[in-house]
Every structure is written in structure tokens, then in C-alpha cells.
Amino acid sequence: MQAVAIEVKNLRKVFGKLVAVDQLSFKVMESEIVGFLGANGAGKTTLIHLLLGLLTPSSGSIQIFGLSPSTSRREILSFSNFASGYISLPTNLTVKENLQVFSRLYRIKNPEEKILSLLHLLEIDHLQNKITGFLSAGELTRLCLCKALLNDPKLLFLDEPTAGLDPNISDKVCELLLELRRKTGLTIVYTSHNMRDVERLCDRIIFMKSGKIITQGIPLEIVQEFKQKSLEELFIQLVRE
Ligand SMILES: Nc1ncnc2c1ncn2[C@@H]1O[C@H](COP(=O)(O)OP(=O)(O)OP(=O)(O)O)[C@@H](O)[C@H]1O
């Protein structure tokens, strides 16, 4: 039987008067790829930061493989990782130096071998000696994905990981993530505004509006349920309602 990777109950996060995450409850099963969708400001990044233990909930509970981020953050970080299209890495280090720093942080055995294999996997081996600050947006995104895979995570949080990627590389990244899931049983929590990638990757989507879940299910089934032609059209309908 599949284990529960994430269980969230009545989660709420308030910033002053703004309720960014409002009484969310959901489960993510091990090896599932679940996409959180919603308009700008719907609360997706706040949710991911709560799951990572970077933010403290105003109320409610989070369990990651049975552990609470508030008390077991270090242990959770040992088997999970995070990539975002907007993450900042030290800009004055080379690509390889950045990965070496994170390898030390994650205590990776045989870091050189691991770094080279990930650079190859993300097709940026030729950039290993380039200064990170000079990378293009898409190259930086791929470097962030290398960083996120360094510790062979069993749970990966991806906040708009294909932002800034050209369609060819974006397609390759999706294929890579699906292949990793096939091989390792990786669980992925994912946010994106690219509906093509979402349709390709996600077993299930959870649609958020103003911090609340408004619908969830298998992408194709939800599209049919709302009598729309595509996830893109459904997105527009749900956001404008
Ligand atoms: N630290 C903070 N202090 C105050 N308000 C915040 C903070 N972080 C987020 N917010 C607000 O919470 C709401 C949810 O923001 P969040 O970044 O989670 O949205 P999002 O769904 O990830 O949006 P996007 O698609 O634009 O990335 C927004 O109204 C945002 O302005």
C-alpha cells in the first residue's frame, strides 16, 4: 500500500489581515505528482514554504512522512529538496562551485561524481566553470534542478520549475522528472502556470483560489467535469468566476 507522503489538516497562514492559506486539508501519497494551480497570489508559494518549514502556520497541522516541519525540519530536509524558478544562488561562484557548496551541506558521498552526472542529466555540463551570475534564466533553472537532486530526495517541492525554460528544455525536464519518479518512486509537489507541463506531469491537481481549495482531481477528468476543452481554459474560467 502507498504511504502518505504529506498530510495537511486545516492549515491556515495569515499575514496581518491577509489570509494567504485558508483552512487547507489534503493528502499527497508517496510517488504521486500533485500540481497546485491558481492565479497569482492564490497562496501556492506560501503553501510550499509552510510545507518546507520556512514559514510557521498560523494554525493547523502538517505531517511529512509522519514528521512535523516545526519539530523535525532538519530530518525532513535530509530526504527532501526544493527548486524554484526564482531561487537565488550565490552569483559570484561558478556553477560547479555552487553545487560543491550544496554537496557539502547535504554531506553527499562522492560529490564530484554526483555533480558531473547531474550536470550531464540536465545538459549543462558545458557550463560547469561559468559564473552563476552570468547564466541565462533557463540555465539557472537547470542549475537549481541539479541542486535539488543532489541528495537523491524522495520528496521534491518544485515552485514553477519550468519558468524561463524554452519549450524544448521544459519538455526534457518534464520527461526527466517522470523518469525519476518511475525509477525511484519520487513524490513531487509542483506549482506551475504552464498548463501543458501540468497536464504532462501531474497525476492530480489541486486548484487554489484566495488560499482555499476550490476543486481537485485528475487533470483530464476535471476539464471534462467543467465542460472545458483544456486545462488552460478551465484555469481561466476558475480564476474569473
Ligand atoms: N511574507 C509575506 N508578507 C505579507 N504577504 C505575503 C507574504 N508572502 C506572501 N504574501 C501574500 O500572500 C498571498 C499569497 O502569495 P503567494 O506567493 O503564496 O501566491 P502564489 O499563488 O504563489 O502566487 P504566484 O502565482 O504569483 O507565484 C499574496 O497576496 C501575497 O502578496
The ligand as an SDF file (V2000), in Angstrom:
LIG
                    3D

 31 33  0  0  0  0  0  0  0  0999 V2000
    5.7410   37.4430    3.6860 N   0  0  0  0  0  0  0  0  0  0  0  0
    4.5870   37.9340    3.2880 C   0  0  0  0  0  0  0  0  0  0  0  0
    4.0410   39.0090    3.9000 N   0  0  0  0  0  0  0  0  0  0  0  0
    2.8470   39.5140    3.5080 C   0  0  0  0  0  0  0  0  0  0  0  0
    2.1110   38.9920    2.4860 N   0  0  0  0  0  0  0  0  0  0  0  0
    2.6100   37.9270    1.8550 C   0  0  0  0  0  0  0  0  0  0  0  0
    3.8700   37.3390    2.1990 C   0  0  0  0  0  0  0  0  0  0  0  0
    4.0940   36.2860    1.3700 N   0  0  0  0  0  0  0  0  0  0  0  0
    3.0260   36.2230    0.5470 C   0  0  0  0  0  0  0  0  0  0  0  0
    2.1470   37.2010    0.8310 N   0  0  0  0  0  0  0  0  0  0  0  0
    0.8490   37.4100    0.1780 C   0  0  0  0  0  0  0  0  0  0  0  0
    0.1240   36.2010    0.2730 O   0  0  0  0  0  0  0  0  0  0  0  0
   -0.6410   35.9770   -0.9160 C   0  0  0  0  0  0  0  0  0  0  0  0
   -0.2540   34.6270   -1.4970 C   0  0  0  0  0  0  0  0  0  0  0  0
    1.0530   34.7660   -2.0650 O   0  0  0  0  0  0  0  0  0  0  0  0
    1.8070   33.5280   -2.7490 P   0  0  0  0  0  0  0  0  0  0  0  0
    3.1910   33.9740   -3.0670 O   0  0  0  0  0  0  0  0  0  0  0  0
    1.6460   32.3410   -1.8980 O   0  0  0  0  0  0  0  0  0  0  0  0
    0.9480   33.3430   -4.0750 O   0  0  0  0  0  0  0  0  0  0  0  0
    1.2140   32.3860   -5.3190 P   0  0  0  0  0  0  0  0  0  0  0  0
   -0.0410   31.5890   -5.5170 O   0  0  0  0  0  0  0  0  0  0  0  0
    2.4610   31.6320   -5.1490 O   0  0  0  0  0  0  0  0  0  0  0  0
    1.3360   33.4500   -6.4890 O   0  0  0  0  0  0  0  0  0  0  0  0
    2.2300   33.4360   -7.8600 P   0  0  0  0  0  0  0  0  0  0  0  0
    1.4830   32.5850   -8.8370 O   0  0  0  0  0  0  0  0  0  0  0  0
    2.2060   34.8790   -8.2620 O   0  0  0  0  0  0  0  0  0  0  0  0
    3.5990   32.9370   -7.5390 O   0  0  0  0  0  0  0  0  0  0  0  0
   -0.3710   37.1570   -1.8170 C   0  0  0  0  0  0  0  0  0  0  0  0
   -1.4240   38.0830   -1.6760 O   0  0  0  0  0  0  0  0  0  0  0  0
    0.9470   37.7360   -1.2990 C   0  0  0  0  0  0  0  0  0  0  0  0
    1.0260   39.1320   -1.5260 O   0  0  0  0  0  0  0  0  0  0  0  0
  1  2  1  0
  2  3  1  0
  2  7  2  0
  3  4  2  0
  4  5  1  0
  5  6  2  0
  6  7  1  0
  6 10  1  0
  7  8  1  0
  8  9  2  0
  9 10  1  0
 10 11  1  0
 11 12  1  0
 11 30  1  0
 12 13  1  0
 13 14  1  0
 13 28  1  0
 14 15  1  0
 15 16  1  0
 16 17  2  0
 16 18  1  0
 16 19  1  0
 19 20  1  0
 20 21  2  0
 20 22  1  0
 20 23  1  0
 23 24  1  0
 24 25  2  0
 24 26  1  0
 24 27  1  0
 28 29  1  0
 28 30  1  0
 30 31  1  0
M  END
$$$$
